[in-house]
Structures are given as structure tokens and as C-alpha cells.
Amino acid sequence: FGEDGLILLTSDHGEEFLDHGHLGHGHTVHREMVNVPLIMKFPSADADKFGQPAIINNPVSQIDLLPSILDYIGLQSDRTPGQPTIQGKSLLAQLRNQVPWEKKPMMASHGRHGRRTYRYRLDNTVYIKTMFYDGRPTITKLYALDADPNEQKNMIDDKDYLQSINFNGLTAQFEKTARALVEKGKAYKSQPQDDNIESLRAIGYVH
């Protein structure tokens, strides 16, 4: 595969080892959950175009991986009737050093154990909002990754920090993004096939 195939290695989530009081995954959206590896190996003939080998420290979203693969093999990411639109943008131009890397917001979401949690990252600031289905008060947390990469110090009550990052603007943009995701989900009503249901049940996602 190394000569004529594109190899991509990543993961759908990380694992927590008591970093924030839990073991395993499915409890939080802290950095240990979302900071997963991404390794891309292009065919030998194209390796020079993408600067292989290289380590890139710019964070990216997994939502951009499918458009990147389609871009590389020369397919348009057109919408298939009856299916959700393909989101994200190709990363190939950045990998070729044709355009600079963007510092764009990144969103993660998790719903389990009677709650819905959103993680919103903009540059080195992380805002986490947890809402409970049983009416318990919403919990918000704020972290500065440059000074606190392991997300241990909640800055939500630090007025100076809130002002320095324009907290009101950040949360307004988060709310707008989150609402848009919810509306997209409502607009698409999937009809999963029986074999898909059985596959999901086998790995514990459907009961």
C-alpha cells in the first residue's frame, strides 16, 4: 500500500485514566478524549508534494478527513439525495503549503448519562458546557491550553481572563454553532437498515 495507496490512521476517541475522575471513555469531552492521533501517508509518488515526512502541530477536526480523502482521489463531495450533506473542508491545500493553516473553531459533543456536553475550542481557549435532561443547573468550564494543557484549572470565574478572550463573543459564536448542528440533525431523518441496527447493537451503541 505504501507505493500507490493513501494510508490514514486515527481514532474516534481517546481514553481517560482518572485525568478528570473517570476511567475509560464516555464521560467527558476533555482533551484526553478528543486529542487523538492522525497519521497520513501519501503514495510515494506524491510524498514530496505533501512534505513527507513532517510533524504538524496544528490541530484539525476529524470532520475534515472525508473531504480531504475525496479531494485527493479527485471526487466531488456532492450531496447524495436523501443523505446528510458532507461537512468540513479538505486539508490538502494546507498540507501542500499552498495556504496557511487556519485557527478555526473546533466542536465536539457527547450525550450520555442523562446529559449533553459540548466542547468548543478556539485557538488555545476551551469552553465546555454541560446540560442535564433532568433539569439540573447547567455547568460551564473554561480552560487556557497554553498555561493549562491538561485542563485542570477552570477559569470560568476569572474576570480578567474572561475579558482578555472576549468571553461574551466566544460563547455567542458557540451557541450559534451548536444551534446550527442541532437544526441539521433535525432536518435529517435516517432510516437505518436492519443490518446496520444489528451492527450498532453488537458494539453497544443500540440496546
C-alpha beads as a LAMMPS data file, in Angstrom:
LAMMPS data file: protein, C-alpha beads

207 atoms
206 bonds

1 atom types
1 bond types

-500.0 500.0 xlo xhi
-500.0 500.0 ylo yhi
-500.0 500.0 zlo zhi

Masses

1 110.0

Atoms # bond

1 1 1 0.000 0.000 0.000
2 1 1 2.891 2.395 0.584
3 1 1 3.584 2.764 -3.137
4 1 1 0.146 3.541 -4.503
5 1 1 -2.246 3.819 -1.567
6 1 1 -3.239 6.569 0.855
7 1 1 -2.922 5.338 4.451
8 1 1 -4.739 7.199 7.218
9 1 1 -4.573 6.246 10.883
10 1 1 -6.711 7.922 13.534
11 1 1 -9.183 7.103 16.330
12 1 1 -12.771 8.012 17.173
13 1 1 -11.892 8.912 20.783
14 1 1 -9.210 8.774 23.440
15 1 1 -9.226 7.245 26.908
16 1 1 -9.262 8.786 30.367
17 1 1 -7.151 7.354 33.185
18 1 1 -8.547 9.362 36.107
19 1 1 -7.463 12.617 34.411
20 1 1 -10.828 14.079 35.403
21 1 1 -12.098 11.447 37.811
22 1 1 -13.126 8.701 35.382
23 1 1 -11.752 5.596 33.699
24 1 1 -12.323 4.739 30.047
25 1 1 -14.428 6.947 27.786
26 1 1 -17.990 8.186 27.516
27 1 1 -17.888 10.548 30.488
28 1 1 -16.265 13.800 29.352
29 1 1 -15.042 15.745 26.328
30 1 1 -11.777 16.856 27.906
31 1 1 -8.567 16.893 25.908
32 1 1 -7.673 13.275 26.691
33 1 1 -10.906 12.300 24.930
34 1 1 -10.580 14.388 21.772
35 1 1 -6.808 14.738 21.259
36 1 1 -6.334 11.627 19.115
37 1 1 -3.551 10.723 16.665
38 1 1 -3.771 11.496 12.981
39 1 1 -1.176 9.936 10.701
40 1 1 -1.387 10.297 6.915
41 1 1 0.952 8.558 4.475
42 1 1 0.583 9.513 0.855
43 1 1 1.741 7.305 -2.031
44 1 1 5.461 7.540 -2.697
45 1 1 4.977 9.473 -5.934
46 1 1 3.153 12.267 -4.089
47 1 1 5.084 12.288 -0.812
48 1 1 7.190 15.331 -1.763
49 1 1 4.081 17.367 -2.608
50 1 1 2.866 16.975 0.965
51 1 1 6.192 17.473 2.682
52 1 1 6.544 13.927 3.950
53 1 1 7.898 13.169 6.444
54 1 1 6.788 16.006 8.716
55 1 1 5.167 16.627 12.064
56 1 1 2.404 19.236 12.007
57 1 1 1.294 20.632 15.341
58 1 1 -1.773 22.480 14.060
59 1 1 -4.953 20.927 15.489
60 1 1 -7.528 19.791 12.937
61 1 1 -11.036 18.351 13.090
62 1 1 -11.970 14.854 12.008
63 1 1 -14.893 16.361 10.133
64 1 1 -12.310 17.472 7.536
65 1 1 -10.925 13.981 6.849
66 1 1 -13.624 12.761 4.446
67 1 1 -13.462 15.899 2.256
68 1 1 -9.651 15.567 2.242
69 1 1 -9.795 11.960 1.028
70 1 1 -12.364 12.789 -1.656
71 1 1 -10.221 15.743 -2.761
72 1 1 -7.130 13.568 -3.058
73 1 1 -8.803 10.923 -5.220
74 1 1 -10.466 13.571 -7.359
75 1 1 -14.117 13.147 -6.367
76 1 1 -16.570 15.947 -5.703
77 1 1 -18.214 15.929 -2.297
78 1 1 -21.691 16.424 -3.726
79 1 1 -24.718 15.635 -1.639
80 1 1 -26.486 12.332 -2.263
81 1 1 -30.287 12.752 -2.288
82 1 1 -31.788 11.579 0.988
83 1 1 -28.450 11.671 2.791
84 1 1 -26.929 14.351 5.046
85 1 1 -24.549 16.852 3.481
86 1 1 -20.829 16.245 3.746
87 1 1 -19.417 18.792 6.154
88 1 1 -15.871 20.013 6.674
89 1 1 -13.222 21.188 4.230
90 1 1 -10.290 19.497 2.542
91 1 1 -6.918 19.903 4.251
92 1 1 -4.848 19.186 1.145
93 1 1 -4.051 22.824 0.326
94 1 1 -2.633 23.317 3.824
95 1 1 -0.678 20.064 3.608
96 1 1 0.821 21.235 0.318
97 1 1 1.750 24.575 1.948
98 1 1 -0.400 26.391 -0.602
99 1 1 -2.425 28.211 2.064
100 1 1 -1.701 28.864 5.760
101 1 1 -3.312 26.784 8.479
102 1 1 -6.472 28.352 9.848
103 1 1 -7.164 28.837 13.535
104 1 1 -10.809 27.910 13.178
105 1 1 -13.194 26.825 15.948
106 1 1 -13.496 23.105 16.683
107 1 1 -16.565 21.480 18.189
108 1 1 -17.075 18.154 19.950
109 1 1 -20.272 16.882 21.523
110 1 1 -21.251 13.977 23.740
111 1 1 -24.605 12.808 25.011
112 1 1 -24.803 10.113 27.665
113 1 1 -25.621 9.522 31.332
114 1 1 -28.559 11.936 31.226
115 1 1 -26.680 14.913 29.898
116 1 1 -25.444 16.623 26.741
117 1 1 -21.951 18.132 26.779
118 1 1 -20.412 20.435 24.169
119 1 1 -16.745 21.286 23.800
120 1 1 -15.837 24.413 21.837
121 1 1 -12.190 25.220 21.157
122 1 1 -10.965 28.469 19.647
123 1 1 -7.178 28.752 19.416
124 1 1 -5.935 27.908 22.938
125 1 1 -9.234 28.507 24.735
126 1 1 -11.626 25.650 25.511
127 1 1 -15.231 26.226 26.621
128 1 1 -17.200 23.225 27.915
129 1 1 -20.955 23.370 28.537
130 1 1 -22.905 20.512 30.127
131 1 1 -26.713 20.500 30.193
132 1 1 -28.759 17.908 32.106
133 1 1 -32.011 16.363 30.897
134 1 1 -33.484 16.239 34.409
135 1 1 -33.361 19.995 34.930
136 1 1 -30.179 20.238 36.996
137 1 1 -28.266 23.525 36.560
138 1 1 -26.013 23.826 33.515
139 1 1 -22.284 23.505 34.246
140 1 1 -19.748 25.605 32.318
141 1 1 -15.972 25.337 32.341
142 1 1 -13.212 27.322 30.669
143 1 1 -9.579 26.373 30.138
144 1 1 -6.464 28.125 28.811
145 1 1 -4.499 25.410 26.997
146 1 1 -1.274 27.401 26.714
147 1 1 -0.937 27.601 30.517
148 1 1 -3.002 24.525 31.413
149 1 1 -2.723 21.863 28.673
150 1 1 -4.269 19.148 30.877
151 1 1 -7.399 21.227 31.583
152 1 1 -7.213 21.168 35.370
153 1 1 -7.856 24.838 36.240
154 1 1 -11.342 26.127 35.473
155 1 1 -11.073 29.818 34.514
156 1 1 -14.809 30.485 34.318
157 1 1 -14.731 32.850 37.341
158 1 1 -11.531 34.696 36.376
159 1 1 -12.886 38.071 35.245
160 1 1 -9.555 39.262 33.804
161 1 1 -9.244 36.143 31.660
162 1 1 -12.865 36.404 30.511
163 1 1 -12.229 39.933 29.329
164 1 1 -8.949 39.069 27.624
165 1 1 -10.578 36.425 25.417
166 1 1 -13.857 38.319 24.784
167 1 1 -15.833 35.618 26.557
168 1 1 -19.234 37.003 25.530
169 1 1 -18.242 36.880 21.878
170 1 1 -16.840 33.360 22.223
171 1 1 -19.977 31.979 23.874
172 1 1 -22.234 33.726 21.359
173 1 1 -20.360 32.059 18.497
174 1 1 -20.520 28.717 20.292
175 1 1 -24.296 28.974 20.776
176 1 1 -24.773 29.850 17.108
177 1 1 -22.659 26.878 16.012
178 1 1 -24.377 24.467 18.411
179 1 1 -27.858 25.542 17.306
180 1 1 -26.895 25.049 13.664
181 1 1 -25.743 21.491 14.395
182 1 1 -28.993 20.697 16.196
183 1 1 -31.068 22.034 13.310
184 1 1 -29.097 19.969 10.792
185 1 1 -29.769 16.898 12.885
186 1 1 -33.495 17.605 12.991
187 1 1 -33.618 18.110 9.236
188 1 1 -32.225 14.652 8.512
189 1 1 -34.345 11.649 9.467
190 1 1 -32.372 8.498 8.814
191 1 1 -33.998 5.139 8.256
192 1 1 -31.295 2.674 9.333
193 1 1 -31.440 -0.778 7.812
194 1 1 -31.796 -3.874 9.956
195 1 1 -28.190 -4.973 9.395
196 1 1 -26.959 -1.528 10.482
197 1 1 -29.033 -1.763 13.662
198 1 1 -27.560 -5.173 14.451
199 1 1 -24.044 -3.877 13.891
200 1 1 -24.645 -0.940 16.241
201 1 1 -26.212 -3.240 18.830
202 1 1 -23.179 -5.559 18.695
203 1 1 -20.824 -2.761 19.738
204 1 1 -23.116 -1.368 22.404
205 1 1 -24.467 1.784 20.748
206 1 1 -28.038 0.493 20.439
207 1 1 -29.879 -1.535 23.073

Bonds

1 1 1 2
2 1 2 3
3 1 3 4
4 1 4 5
5 1 5 6
6 1 6 7
7 1 7 8
8 1 8 9
9 1 9 10
10 1 10 11
11 1 11 12
12 1 12 13
13 1 13 14
14 1 14 15
15 1 15 16
16 1 16 17
17 1 17 18
18 1 18 19
19 1 19 20
20 1 20 21
21 1 21 22
22 1 22 23
23 1 23 24
24 1 24 25
25 1 25 26
26 1 26 27
27 1 27 28
28 1 28 29
29 1 29 30
30 1 30 31
31 1 31 32
32 1 32 33
33 1 33 34
34 1 34 35
35 1 35 36
36 1 36 37
37 1 37 38
38 1 38 39
39 1 39 40
40 1 40 41
41 1 41 42
42 1 42 43
43 1 43 44
44 1 44 45
45 1 45 46
46 1 46 47
47 1 47 48
48 1 48 49
49 1 49 50
50 1 50 51
51 1 51 52
52 1 52 53
53 1 53 54
54 1 54 55
55 1 55 56
56 1 56 57
57 1 57 58
58 1 58 59
59 1 59 60
60 1 60 61
61 1 61 62
62 1 62 63
63 1 63 64
64 1 64 65
65 1 65 66
66 1 66 67
67 1 67 68
68 1 68 69
69 1 69 70
70 1 70 71
71 1 71 72
72 1 72 73
73 1 73 74
74 1 74 75
75 1 75 76
76 1 76 77
77 1 77 78
78 1 78 79
79 1 79 80
80 1 80 81
81 1 81 82
82 1 82 83
83 1 83 84
84 1 84 85
85 1 85 86
86 1 86 87
87 1 87 88
88 1 88 89
89 1 89 90
90 1 90 91
91 1 91 92
92 1 92 93
93 1 93 94
94 1 94 95
95 1 95 96
96 1 96 97
97 1 97 98
98 1 98 99
99 1 99 100
100 1 100 101
101 1 101 102
102 1 102 103
103 1 103 104
104 1 104 105
105 1 105 106
106 1 106 107
107 1 107 108
108 1 108 109
109 1 109 110
110 1 110 111
111 1 111 112
112 1 112 113
113 1 113 114
114 1 114 115
115 1 115 116
116 1 116 117
117 1 117 118
118 1 118 119
119 1 119 120
120 1 120 121
121 1 121 122
122 1 122 123
123 1 123 124
124 1 124 125
125 1 125 126
126 1 126 127
127 1 127 128
128 1 128 129
129 1 129 130
130 1 130 131
131 1 131 132
132 1 132 133
133 1 133 134
134 1 134 135
135 1 135 136
136 1 136 137
137 1 137 138
138 1 138 139
139 1 139 140
140 1 140 141
141 1 141 142
142 1 142 143
143 1 143 144
144 1 144 145
145 1 145 146
146 1 146 147
147 1 147 148
148 1 148 149
149 1 149 150
150 1 150 151
151 1 151 152
152 1 152 153
153 1 153 154
154 1 154 155
155 1 155 156
156 1 156 157
157 1 157 158
158 1 158 159
159 1 159 160
160 1 160 161
161 1 161 162
162 1 162 163
163 1 163 164
164 1 164 165
165 1 165 166
166 1 166 167
167 1 167 168
168 1 168 169
169 1 169 170
170 1 170 171
171 1 171 172
172 1 172 173
173 1 173 174
174 1 174 175
175 1 175 176
176 1 176 177
177 1 177 178
178 1 178 179
179 1 179 180
180 1 180 181
181 1 181 182
182 1 182 183
183 1 183 184
184 1 184 185
185 1 185 186
186 1 186 187
187 1 187 188
188 1 188 189
189 1 189 190
190 1 190 191
191 1 191 192
192 1 192 193
193 1 193 194
194 1 194 195
195 1 195 196
196 1 196 197
197 1 197 198
198 1 198 199
199 1 199 200
200 1 200 201
201 1 201 202
202 1 202 203
203 1 203 204
204 1 204 205
205 1 205 206
206 1 206 207
